[in-house]
Amino acid sequence: MFAALAHPARRAMLARLCQGTATVGELAEPFDMSLPAVTKHLKVLERAELISRSKSAQWRLCRLEAAPLNTASGWIEEQRKVWESRLDRLEDYLHVLQNEKGKDDGNE
């Protein structure tokens, strides 16, 4: 999923799909790329289960699938908490070292 999100065009397509379903042509409109290139990007998003595609008459509709993004968001939040805690402990330790150095230098 993160590899699928790595490309700015795919992120822009997902942002557009946040507004609702769209055809492949509507998703391709803002980009200076061929329709086959857009289709390749959509296949990447579909394999990552970030979108689903359906056929309605002659239109190929794309829809955002939020569940994988919610899962990723939860994982990222857990990682943020872990790293913030680690950095807080490191900061505390550095303050201890700084205070000990100050005592050794006779500044306190």
Salt bridges, closest charged atoms under 4 A:
GLU26 OE1 - ARG16 NH2 3.89
GLU46 OE1 - ARG53 NE 3.05
GLU65 OE2 - ARG63 NH2 2.65
GLU77 OE2 - ARG80 NH2 2.24
GLU84 OE1 - ARG80 NH1 2.69
GLU91 OE2 - HIS95 NE2 3.87
ASP105 OD2 - LYS101 NZ 3.17
